[in-house]
Amino acid sequence: MHILVTGASSGIGRAVCEKLLASGHRAIGIARDLGKFPCDDRRFKAHTIDLADLAQLPAHLQTLVASYPALDALVLNAGVGCFGSLEQFSYGQIRALIDLNFTSHVFVARAFLPTLKKAGRGHLVFTGSEAALAGTAQGSLYCAAKFALRGFAQALRAECARAGVRVTLVNPGMVQSPFFDELDFRPGPAPDNYILPADVAEVIVQALTARDGTVLDEINLSPQKKVIEFGVRKKK
Ligand SMILES: NC(=O)c1ccc[n+]([C@@H]2O[C@H](COP(=O)([O-])OP(=O)(O)OC[C@H]3O[C@@H](n4cnc5c(N)ncnc54)[C@H](OP(=O)(O)O)[C@@H]3O)[C@@H](O)[C@H]2O)c1
């Protein structure tokens, strides 16, 4: 398979690329800084794109669609955490968060769907979150973006089924990844307080390799114990 992965430079996206490459697939990675993921596998192609820059994104996507006309699937995974009381955020920060965590995925899907539908096959896998399932204090923006993504994925699944395009949403709980580097909380230190990027990658690859004609609609996975450490922002 030939699969495009956004947010490929670290965490879940990187783990998905590593698993795909280890299984003999080809991957295209999108992120702002792919230097974080040095990979000399010739089956991996890296593209530096700021997905939050919605003004430039359609032009980048046009180039990608033309460069990769026979993709099998896309893993739409890029995202950042953003937590706090709503009034703590500027209007610009609110917009930036929704632009990246929701609208950029809509743009990427919009760009590639015509080709996938024409081919009569394809798969969009979105990284949602447990925040797509329940609203929580301090999570109004992040939850709103992930709820929106979940509604988008559900509607798209119904809309694309006839064309043979599958849509999957994966909702992880706390994953031990650089996601928490800029946040003031993180999963507790015990191994049952977090899931690993590789755990999520395994589920995503399972969805991608499901028998044709079946769809893993939504997959929720989370650590068995939900211990959280607060006041731990990483020192720069
Ligand atoms: N960690 C968790 O507990 C958790 C739980 C549930 C869901 N999620 C979701 O999982 C997804 C991946 O998160 P992660 O845990 O793997 O975190 P991560 O290690 O911080 O990865 C985030 C990825 O998104 C990319 N990214 C961020 N801003 C971008 C931008 N403007 N343009 C292009 N790429 C951008 C980053 O690359 P660059 O910085 O190089 O651009 C990086 O590759 C996110 O959607 C997140 O909401 C995470």
PDBQT file of the ligand as one rigid body, heavy atoms in Angstrom, charges set to zero:
ROOT
HETATM    1  N1  LIG A 301      -0.836  12.160  22.956  1.00  0.00    +0.000 N 
HETATM    2  C1  LIG A 301      -2.084  11.948  23.337  1.00  0.00    +0.000 C 
HETATM    3  O1  LIG A 301      -2.347  11.690  24.527  1.00  0.00    +0.000 OA
HETATM    4  C2  LIG A 301      -3.202  11.948  22.333  1.00  0.00    +0.000 A 
HETATM    5  C3  LIG A 301      -4.430  11.403  22.724  1.00  0.00    +0.000 A 
HETATM    6  C4  LIG A 301      -5.484  11.403  21.828  1.00  0.00    +0.000 A 
HETATM    7  C5  LIG A 301      -5.317  11.926  20.568  1.00  0.00    +0.000 A 
HETATM    8  N2  LIG A 301      -4.122  12.480  20.214  1.00  0.00    +0.000 N 
HETATM    9  C6  LIG A 301      -4.012  13.030  18.868  1.00  0.00    +0.000 C 
HETATM   10  O2  LIG A 301      -3.026  12.307  18.176  1.00  0.00    +0.000 OA
HETATM   11  C7  LIG A 301      -2.502  13.101  17.130  1.00  0.00    +0.000 C 
HETATM   12  C8  LIG A 301      -0.982  12.983  17.154  1.00  0.00    +0.000 C 
HETATM   13  O3  LIG A 301      -0.514  13.419  18.424  1.00  0.00    +0.000 OA
HETATM   14  P1  LIG A 301       0.784  12.802  19.103  1.00  0.00    +0.000 P 
HETATM   15  O4  LIG A 301       0.385  12.343  20.442  1.00  0.00    +0.000 OA
HETATM   16  O5  LIG A 301       1.465  11.881  18.189  1.00  0.00    +0.000 OA
HETATM   17  O6  LIG A 301       1.605  14.169  19.325  1.00  0.00    +0.000 OA
HETATM   18  P2  LIG A 301       2.986  14.676  18.708  1.00  0.00    +0.000 P 
HETATM   19  O7  LIG A 301       4.052  13.678  18.957  1.00  0.00    +0.000 OA
HETATM   20  O8  LIG A 301       3.140  16.055  19.244  1.00  0.00    +0.000 OA
HETATM   21  O9  LIG A 301       2.714  14.714  17.137  1.00  0.00    +0.000 OA
HETATM   22  C9  LIG A 301       2.001  15.746  16.522  1.00  0.00    +0.000 C 
HETATM   23  C10 LIG A 301       2.357  15.747  15.055  1.00  0.00    +0.000 C 
HETATM   24  O10 LIG A 301       1.586  16.776  14.410  1.00  0.00    +0.000 OA
HETATM   25  C11 LIG A 301       2.496  17.569  13.647  1.00  0.00    +0.000 C 
HETATM   26  N3  LIG A 301       2.041  18.955  13.558  1.00  0.00    +0.000 N 
HETATM   27  C12 LIG A 301       1.756  19.810  14.574  1.00  0.00    +0.000 A 
HETATM   28  N4  LIG A 301       1.436  21.009  14.094  1.00  0.00    +0.000 NA
HETATM   29  C13 LIG A 301       1.524  20.914  12.739  1.00  0.00    +0.000 A 
HETATM   30  C14 LIG A 301       1.335  21.832  11.679  1.00  0.00    +0.000 A 
HETATM   31  N5  LIG A 301       0.977  23.115  11.904  1.00  0.00    +0.000 N 
HETATM   32  N6  LIG A 301       1.513  21.406  10.409  1.00  0.00    +0.000 NA
HETATM   33  C15 LIG A 301       1.895  20.123  10.157  1.00  0.00    +0.000 A 
HETATM   34  N7  LIG A 301       2.085  19.213  11.114  1.00  0.00    +0.000 NA
HETATM   35  C16 LIG A 301       1.910  19.614  12.393  1.00  0.00    +0.000 A 
HETATM   36  C17 LIG A 301       3.812  17.501  14.403  1.00  0.00    +0.000 C 
HETATM   37  O11 LIG A 301       4.899  17.751  13.538  1.00  0.00    +0.000 OA
HETATM   38  P3  LIG A 301       5.744  19.111  13.471  1.00  0.00    +0.000 P 
HETATM   39  O12 LIG A 301       5.810  19.670  14.861  1.00  0.00    +0.000 OA
HETATM   40  O13 LIG A 301       7.072  18.664  12.922  1.00  0.00    +0.000 OA
HETATM   41  O14 LIG A 301       4.987  19.977  12.529  1.00  0.00    +0.000 OA
HETATM   42  C18 LIG A 301       3.824  16.036  14.816  1.00  0.00    +0.000 C 
HETATM   43  O15 LIG A 301       4.323  15.241  13.767  1.00  0.00    +0.000 OA
HETATM   44  C19 LIG A 301      -3.044  14.516  17.350  1.00  0.00    +0.000 C 
HETATM   45  O16 LIG A 301      -4.113  14.728  16.468  1.00  0.00    +0.000 OA
HETATM   46  C20 LIG A 301      -3.555  14.479  18.780  1.00  0.00    +0.000 C 
HETATM   47  O17 LIG A 301      -4.620  15.376  18.977  1.00  0.00    +0.000 OA
HETATM   48  C21 LIG A 301      -3.050  12.486  21.068  1.00  0.00    +0.000 A 
ENDROOT
TORSDOF 0
